[in-house]
């Protein structure tokens, strides 16, 4: 492990438990990332590899068959699941193929690079409708939500008995979803609070700084909503793919058993720490999402209790 160049900011009040010597990969979650399309294979690959670096025991990427080889070639430890596709994106047969594969999973993340075609819309609706599996929706999955208006429908709300749903929008995506101006942080946080209040989701409002808005476990009927502001990250992270990395980290931590608020807080903090370390090594202008991804492995011990 290379020497860390930056000083760590104080982490949120949650960490992953230390690993027992007798542990095996099944103890650390089986997670799935769903996304990708022709020309956007890198997005879902960044998310999937981030889930590995954040500690998930087994990670699979469900991608259009047309980009399977591209995604599989990014990392030898990444498993791939080909789903039916049209020329570039998921076809309308993709959901019927995927839903039979969900029973053994610990968490699923959906959206990076997937497009918003008919097949993608069916995938998002199918995943949103199931409530047994922790779910992270990002990028094009959020764009589908705004196109279809599904978050206006209370049938998708989560109760305390349901698995959590986490949204990770950047300001533009949240504006499309709620009409809250991307330039008004206060309005965006208020919009996120309203989503939490109505649907019992957890919302990561990405930005400088990022915020996590949600409830503690068991508080679905409590009117108190927590708004947590992150202390890590920098302007160099305003580069393509950094949000995809965060999606993988949140999904990984959910798959390892953290509740939604804890997983989102720790993921955002670790993601920012990786960005700070990457900036120290490569500069704001020179760093890329790949640098952030690579640095995740260097700071994994900062996620884990002694």
N, C-alpha and C positions, 0 to 999 in steps of 0.2 A: 504494500500500500504506500502510495506517495505521501509525502509530508503535506499536511494542510497548510495553506498560506494565509487563510483568513481566520480571524477570531470568531468563535461561534457565539451568536446571540442566544439569549436564554430560550430554551425550547418551551413549547406549551406544556401544561401540566398533565401530560400523558405520554407514555412510551410503550414500545413493544416489550413483552417479557423476555428475559434472557432465555437462550435455547439450551435445553437439556442435552447431555451427551448422547442419550438414547433416542433423540428425535430422528424422524425420517421426513421425506419431502411431503408426505400426506398430512403432516401436522401443520403445515404452513399455507394451506389453501390451494384450491384448484380454481384458477381464475381464467376468464375468457374475455378477450377484447374483440369487438365486432366493428368492422369498418373497411376502409380502403376502396379504391377504384382505379381504373387505368389512369396513370399519371399522378396518383396520390397514394402509392404504396408505402411511401416513407412515413406518412402520418400514423397509420396503424402499427407500423413496425416500431416507431419510437415509443408509442404507448405500451406495446407488448413487452419490449425489452426493459422499459422502466419498471414494469410490474415485477419482472425478474430481479432487477437490482434492488427493489424495495422489499424483497424477501419472500415473495410468493413461491411456494414449493413447485408448482406446475403451472405453466402459462401456455394457453393456446390462442391463436388468432384465427377468427372466422372471417374469411375474405372471399371476394369474388374469385371464381376459379381462374379467371384470366390473369390474375396477379399473384397466384399462389407461389410460383417459383421465385418471384421477386421478393416477396415477404419472407419466405423460408430462407432465402440466402442471406438475410441480415444477421442471423444469430443461430448457431447450431443447437442451442438449448430450447429454442422456440418451436412449439408444435403448431401445425397449421391445419385448418379445416376448410376444404373448398366448398363454397356454396354456389348454387346456380346463378348465372349472370347473363345479362344481355351483352352487348359489345363492350361496355365499359363498367357498368354498375351491377349491383344485385338485381336479380330478376324477381318477379312476384312469387316464384317458387322457393325463394331463399328461406322465408320464415317457416314454412312447413318442414323444411329440411333441418333447420336449426333447433326448433323447439323440442325435438326428441333427444337432443344432446344436453339439455340443461339440468337434468336431475342430479348429476354427480358434482355440480359446480358449487363453489363457495361464494362467488361474486362475478358480475359481468359488467363490463364497460362498453359503451356503444357510441359511435359517432365520428371518430377521426377519419377524414378523407372519404366518407362513404357516399357522398352525394345525396340528393333529395328526390330521387326518382321514385317510381311506384313501389319497387322492391324495398327500398330503404324505408319508405313510409310504413309498409307492412311490418318490417322488422321492429321499428321503433314502437309501433302500436302494440305488437305482440309482447315485447319486453316490458312495456309500461303496464300492460294489463295483468301480467303475472306479478304476484306480490309475495312469493316465497323466497326469492333470490335477491340479495342486495344488488342495486343497480346504480350505475353512474352514467349520466347522459351528458355529452359534450358536443361541441362543434356542429356538424350537420344534423345530429340527432336533435339538438336544440332548435336548429333552423326548421326542422320538420314540425316540432311542437308549435312554433310560431305560425307556420304556414297553415296547419290544421286546426289551431285553436283548442287543442286537447286539454290544456291546463285550465280552461274555463269549465271543464267537465269534472264534477266532484266524484265521479266514479273512479277516477285515478288517484284519489287521495289515499294516503297511508294511515292506518291505525297503529296503535302500539303493538298489536299482534302481528302486523305485517313486517316484511323485510324493508329496510330503508331505501329511499331513492335520493341520490345526490345529483344536483345540477352544477355544472362548472362553466358558466358563461363568461366570456369577455364582455366589456361594456356594449359593444355593438350587438352582440347576440342577445344580451339582456334587454336592450332597447327594442329589438324586434319582438321579443317575447312579451314585454310588459308596457311598451311605449315610454318607459323612463329614459330621459335623455342620457346618452352615453357621456355627455360632458358634465353631468350633475351627479356627483358621488352620493350626495344625500338622497336624491330622488331614487337612485338605483338601490341604495340600501333599504329605503322604505318599500320599494317594489319587491325586493327579496323577502322582507319581513312579511308582506302580504301573502306571498307564495307559501311561506312556512306556516302562516296562520291558517290558511285555507286547506292546504294539502298535506301538511306535516312532512314536507321535504326538508332537506338541508341544501343550502345554496352557497356555493363559493363564488363570490363576486370578485373576479380577477381584476388586477390593476396595480397601481403603485400608491399605497400598499393594497394588498388583497385582504378581503374580509371573508369570514365564515359566518353565516347566519343560520341558526337552527335552534333546536331544543335538546335538552338532555334526555337520555332514554327514559321512557315512562311518563313524559310530560305532554303527551298529545293534547290533553284537555287543559293544560296550563296556558294562561295567556302570556306568560313570561317568555320572551324570545331573546336568545343570546346573540350578540354581535361581537365577534372576536376579530381584532385587527392584528395582522401578521407583522413581524418585525424583521423579516429577512427579504432578500430580493433586491433587484437593481434595474436601471433602465436598459442594460444590455440584454435583458430577457425579453425585450420587445422585438422578438425575431421569430420567424416561422418555425413551428414545431415545439416551442416551449410549452404551450398549452397541452399538446398531445402527451408530453412527458408527464405532466401533472395528472392527466386522466389515468395513466397507468399506475401512478403511485397511489392515488385514492382507491382505485379498484383493488390493488394489491393489499392495502391495509384493511379494507373491508373484508377481503377474503381471508385475512389472518385473524379475524374475529373482533376487530375494534368496532364500536358503535359509530354511527354516521358522523356525529359531531366530532368525536375524537379522531376518527380517520381523516376527516377533512382538515382539521387543525394541524395534525402532525404532518400530513402530506404537503400542505401549503408551506409549512415551516421548512421541511426538508428540501422541498423543491426550491425555495428561495435560498437556502444555504448552499445548495448545489450551484445555483446561479451566482452567488457571491464568490464562491471558490473559483468558478469558471472565469469570472471577470478578473479576479486577481491573477490568474494564469495567462489569460488571453486578451484582456481589455474589453470594455463595453462594446466597442465597434467590432472587435475581432471574434468574439465568442459566438457560438451557434448552439442550437438545441442539442446537437450531438455532443458538444462539450459538457452541457448540463447533464445529459444522460450518463456520460462516462464518469462524471464526478459523483453521481449518486452512490456508486460502489465505495468511494473513498470515505463517505460520511455515514455509512450504514450504522456504524457503532454509536453514532449520536442519536439514533432512534431507539436504542435498546437500553433497558435498565440494567444495572450491574447485578 
